[in-house]
Amino acid sequence: MADRRNRILVVDDEVGMREGCRRILAAEGYDVETADDGMAALERFRAGEGFDVVISDLKMPRMGGMDLVQALHEVDEDALLLVITAYATIDTAVDATKRGAYGYIPKPFTPDELLLHVRNGLEKRALRIEAKALREERESRLLEVAFERSKSTTILHCMTDGVLVVNREGHIVLRNAALSRIMPSCTGQPLPTPVENAAELPEIVSLVMEVVQADAPIIASREIVIGPCTYMVNAAPVLEPGGETLGAVAVLRDITALKKLEIAKSMFVSMVAHELKSPLATIESSLNIVLSGIAGEDPERDRQMIQRALLRSRTLRTLVSDLLNLTAIETGNFSLKRQHADLSTIVTEVVDASAERSQERNVTLQIECAAPTQIEPILADPNAVRSIVTNLVDNAIKYTPEGGHVNVRVDGNGLYARVVVKDDGIGMSPAERDHIFDEFYRVKNDYTAHVPGTGLGLTLVRRLVDMHQGRIDVDSSPGKGSSFAVSFPTVAYATGL
């Protein structure tokens, strides 16, 4: 049960959200009050009603969450300020941090997520207050404080964010284990050591120390790239009660996943807009010509127009299906129904279904199956296997020019049953081959510019193969075609029989 002395103020202009947060927090033993906008909350603070935590909505009348955070931070710098918003972005988080917020909680959120942020924030607030008291009682040098407070050091080393403390002489006097992992160049350097040994940090640390000496203390925030990761660095000066600079502290938070999510979101919106626009325009144009009769009576032409619209509608259906399946896999809502399955039968069905498409493109499609005794049943989801083979065969046909050949072979070795899809199409370079399983990636050249696709098919293939504990191998050269070989464990091998 939480300490009842912890007082929390929930600020939101929506009664449902305000009361919902109040009930969740009150049930945990917190003393909870509410306010319907930022101005009302600020007035309660100025009236002397101290609160340990303020949870504020971002968008409110009279005074929004960002302005409230800044105003409250000026009234009580020790108050824990959390922003809740349905418009959470990296820029929002940076702006809120600059104004004094501890963090933000994206809407919608669960009770557990709300409680986790409050508990973590209260723990950090308690540590901050304790550190402030220590600075008033102890020696001025941060090195002495760090060595004397083993408890704080232990907590710092348990943090997943990298923490680095610099004294007034510009020497690193404290670093936690996370920082050593983030910056291997710091590992093994004896303390104290010049901050110049910490990659890109000297500039931002010097900035906050120089500005505070100009009587204008700030918190500096900046993104830096270290190796394959992107970090948000927040640096702030550490001051004595009299205003003298003791040094600076920098915290590095890994935002690589957020950056990738932002890029993926932009790519997704762009890709979907492009992939939907083209087939929809073709479908609409073809149907308008047939329905309007502006080109006269021509049953054969009308049939071709309808076939063209149908082909484009299938492209849209494939796009939607790939998106749904990939989303289900990513969110953990996709499940396989593994059973004894005959790989030869599934592959034959897929090849038969693709025959018409290969004929339309004047591509020869052939299938070869080893003797039944050489291909043992596999333990797999037939629908998932069908999706894998369909994507591979469809890609082979799409990327093989007219007059080319696509060969599908099924064989086995007792442990695995294998399907190999080989074409003599445009092929890929080694650099392109390294990225073909990335989401939304498509090989870009003069030929592929006219080939519809989402860049999700092979991503889905790789995920489904991995879920079957299978293997996929690719062999390709520019102008010489590509070969995709997928191996599935047989029933005997998968079950250990």
N, C-alpha and C positions, 0 to 999 in steps of 0.2 A: 504494500500500500504506500502511496506517495506521501511525503511530508505535507501535512495540512497547512503549514505556514507558507507554502509556496502559493502566491496569488497570481492568477492569470486573468488577463483582460482580452476578450474576443471582440474584434471590431469588424463588422460586416453589415452592409445595408440590406442583405437578404435575411429575413427572419428565420427561414428554414435552416440555412447554413449556420447562422449565429447560434440558434438553439441546439442544433445538432452537435456542434463543437462543445457547447457548454455541457450537455448531458454526458458526452464521452469523457470529458475531463473531470467533471464532478464525480462520475462513477469511480474514478481512480483516486478520489480523496483530495483533489485540488480545490482551492477556494477560487471559484470562477465568477467573474462579473462580465457584463456585455455592454457594448456601445454600438449605436447604429451608424456612425460615420467617424471619420478621422478627427473632425473638430471636437466632437463630444469626448473622444478619448483623450485628446490633448488637454482639454479643460480639466478632466479628472486628475491628470498627472500634475498639472499646475496647482491644483487645489490640495496637493499633498497626499493623494491616494496612491501610494507606492505599489507597483506591481512587479513581480519577478519576470513575467513573460507577457509579451503582447503579440497576439496572433491577428494579423490585419489583412483584409482583402486588398487587392491592388486597385480595383476600379470602384470608387465611391463618390457620392456627391459632396460638395463643400471642400473636402480635403481627401485626396487619394492616398493609397498605401505608401507610395514612394515619399511623398511630402511628409506624411505622418512619421515614417521611420526616421527621417532626418531630424524632424523637430523633437521627437522623443529621445533620440540619441544625444541631443544637445542638453535636454533636461536631466536625463539619467543615463550616463554612459554604460552603466552596469546592467541595465535592463536588457533582457533577451528579446530580440525582435525577429519575428518570423512573418514572411509574406505568403499568403495563399492566393493563387491565381490560376485561371484557365488559359493564360497566354504565356506559359513558361518558355523562355528562350535563354540562350547563353547571355545575350545582351541584357535581358531582364535581371538575371542572376548577378552579373557584374555591376549593374547600376545599383541594385539593392545592397550589395556588399559595400560599395563605395559610400553609400549613405548611412551605413551602420548596421545593416541587417545581418543576422547570423546565417540565414539561409531562406529558401523558399520551398513551398509545398505545392506541386502542380495539382490542379483539380482535374478529375475527381480523385479523392484519396480515401483510403480505408481508415477505420478507427486505429488500427495498429500502426499505420504509417504516421498518423498525427501524433500518437503517443510516443512513437520512437523519436521523432524530431524534438518533441518537448523534453523527453528524458535526456537525450544526448545534449540538448542545449543547456538544460539545468546543470548537468555535470560539468560542461565547459564553463558555464557562468561561475560555478563554485570554484573551479580551478583558477579562473581569472581573478576572482575576488581574493582568493588565497595568495596568488602571485603578487597582487597589488599590495596586500598587507606585508608580504615578505620583503618587497622592495623598500617599504617604509622602515622596516625593522633591521634589515641586514645591511651588509656592505654594499656599496654602489656598483661594484663590478659584477656583471652577469656571470662570469666564470665561477666566482665564489658561490653565487646563488645556485648555479646548476649543480655543482659538486655537493653542496650541503643538502639540497632537496632531492634525495634519492627517489622519493615517491613520485614527484613530478617528472623526474627523468624516466622512471619506469612507465608512466602513463604515456609520455611522449614516444617512447620506443614501441608502444602498442598501437599507436595511431597509423592508419594507412596513408595519410597525407604526409608528405615530406616536410619536416620542420628544420629550420636553420636559424641560429641566433648569432648575431655579430655584435661585438663590443664597440666602444666608441673609437678605438684605434683601427677599426676595419678588419679585425681578426675573427674567424669563426671560433666560438667558444662552446657551441653545443649543436649537435645534429642528431637526428634520430635514425633508426634503422631504415625507415622508408626512404629517407633522403639518400642514404648510402646506396640503396638499390637503384634509385632514380639517377644518381650521379656517381657512377663507379670511380670517377676521377678523384672523388673526395675520400673514398675508402682507403684506409691505411695511412692517411695524412694525420700526423700527430696534432693534437689540439694544444694551444691555439694555432691556427694556420691562416694565412691571408685569404680573404674572401675571393681574390682573383682565381683561386683554384676551383671555384664553383661555377664553371661554365658561364652562362649568361646572367647570373645573378648579381655580379658586382654593380652593374649599371643601375638596376632598380633599387638595390640597397643603398647605394650612394645617393640616389635621388631623394629618398625619404629622409635621410640623415641631413642632407644639405638644406632641404626645404624647412625642416623643423628648426634648424639653426637660424633660418630667416624669419622665425616666429610665426610659421604657418604650417603646423603639423598636418600631414595627410596620410591616407592609406593609398598606396599605389597598386594598381592591378594591371597585369600584362600577360598575354599568352606567349609561351615560349615552346619551341620544339626541341626535344632531346631524343635523338635516335628516331624510332618509329612512333613515338608518343608525343601528344600535345598536353601541356600543363597550364593551368591557370595559376599564376603566382600573385599572391597578395602579400605586400610588404608594408610594415608599419614601424614607426619609431617607438622605442621604449624610453619613457621619460621618468625622471625623478619627480616627486611632488612639487619641487620648486621650478620645474620646467627644464632642467638640465638633461641633455641627451645622454642616455646610458648606452644606447646602441640601436639595433633594429632586429626585427624578427620577420622571417619570410616563410610562408606556407605554400607548398606546391600541391595542387590537386589535379589528378589525372582526368582530363576531359576528352580523352581520345575517343571514347565511345560516343559521347555527345556530338563531337565534330563529325564522326562518321555517320551518325544518325541524321545530322543536319544535311550532309552531302547526299546521303541516300534518299532523304525526303525530297530534295530538290530534283535529283535524277528521276525519282519515281513520278513526280508530278509532270516533269517534262516528257518522260517516256510515254506515260499513259495518254497525255494530251495528244502527242504525235501519233501514237499507234491507234488511238480511237478515231482521230480526225480523218485519216486517209481512208480506211475501209468504210466508215460511215458515209463519207462523201461519194464513194464509188457505189455503194448500195442505193443511196438516195438518187443519184444520177441515173442508174440503170432502171430503177423502178419508175421514175418520172417519165423516162422515154417510153417505157412499155405502156404505162397507164394513160399518158397524154395522147398517144397515137400520132405525134407530130411527124414521125418519120414514115408514116403510111403503114399499110398492112403487110407484115412480113413475119410469119410465124417462126421461121428459122432464126431470124435476127432476135425476135423476142425471147426465144428459148435461150439463146446465147447470153442475152442480157440478164435473164433470171439466173442462169448458171453462174455468171460472174458475180452477181449479188450474193448468191448462196456461198460461193467460195470465200468471199470477204466476210460473210457472217460467221463462217467456220473459224476464220482467223480471230475474230472477236471472241468467240466462244473459247478458243484455245488460250487467249490472253487472260480471260476471266478465270478459267480453270487453273492455269499456272499460278496466278496471283493468290487464289484461294488456297490451293495446296501448299504453296510456299509459306503463306501466312500461318496456316495451321501447323506446319512443321516448326516454324520459328517460335510460335507461342506455346508449343507443347500440346496442342489439341489434335494432333494427327496420330492415328494409331494404325499399326499394321495388323492385318488378320492373316497370319502366316499359316500355311497349310501345304500339303503335298501338291506340287504343281509340275506339269510337264512343260519344260521350256520350249521344246520343239513345237508343241501345239500353239503356244502363245505367240511365238515368233511367226509361225505360218499364218495365223489369223491377221497379224499386223501387216505382213507383206501383202496378203490378199487385199486388205482394205486400202493399201497404198498404191495398188496397181494402177488404178484409174488416174491418180495424180501423176505418177511417173510417165504414163502414156501421154498425158496432156503436155508434159514438158519434154517429151521425146527422149526420156532417159530409160535405159534398159535396167530393169530391176530383177535380180535373180536371187534364189535362196538355195543353200546347200545344207543338208542335215546329215550328220554322221549316223551310223547305224544305231538303232534304238538301244542296243546293248551297251553302247559307249556313252550314252547320255542318261545318267540316273536322275530320278525326280529331285527337284529342289524344294527347300523349305522356304516359301516366300508367299507374299500377297500377290495373287494373280493380277489384280487391277493395277498395283504399283509397278509390277514387272511390265505389264502392257504399256503403261505410261512411259517407262524408261525406253523401251524398244521403239515405241511410236515416235518419241522425240528424236532419237538417233536416226531412224530411217527418214523421217521428215526433213531433218537437217541435211542429210546426205543428198536427198533429191533436190532440195532448194539450192544447195551450193555446188551442184554439178551442172555444167553447161549442157545445152542440147547435144544429143548424140553421145553423151557420156554413159558410164555404167556404175551401178550400185550393186554390190554383192553382199548378201547377208549369209553368214555361216554359223551353224550351231554345232558345237562339239563338247567333249568333256574328258576328264581324266580320273573320274572316281571321286575325287574330293570336291571338285567344282564342275558345274556345267557353265559353258561359256557361249555368249553370242558376240559375233564380230561383225560390225557394219563398216564396210570399206567402199570408198568411192574414188573416182579419178578426177575429182573436181578441182577447185581453185587452191585448196590446201591452206596451210598457215605457217607463219614464221615461228621460230622458237619463242620469241617475245610474246607473240599473240597466243601461242599455246599455253603459256604460263597463266593467262588470265581468263581463259574461256569459261571457267566455272564460277567466275565472279558474278555477282548480281548485276544485271543490266548491261553487262559487257558484250559488245558486238565488234567483230573484226570490221574495220573500216577500209574499204577500197572501192574502186569504180564498180565492181560487180555487186558487192553487198549493198551498195546505196539503193539499188532497185529491188532488193529482196526484203519483204516484210518480216518482222520479228521483234520480240520483246527483250531479248537478252536474258530471259529467265529459264528457258527450256533446259539448258545444260546445268544451270544451278540446281534446278529441281532434280535432274538425273543424278547428280553427285549426292545430294541429300538422301534420296531414296536408296541408292546403292549402299551408302554408309549405314543406313538404318537396317539393311539386310546383312551387315557384316561382310559385304562383298567388296569387289575391287573393280576400278575402271582405269584402263590404260589407253593413252592416246599416242598415235604416231602420225606425224603430218609433215609435209614439206610444201613450200609454195609451188603451185603449178603441177604438183604430182599427186594431189588428193590427200585424203585423211582416212585413218582407221581407228575406230573406237571399239575396244574389247571390254566387255563387262562379264565378270565372273561371279556366279552365285554359289554359295555352299550347298552341297547336296544334302538330302535328308540324313543319310548315313553319317556324313561328316559333322553336320550341325548338331545332331543328337548324340553323337559319340557311339552309335551302334555299329 
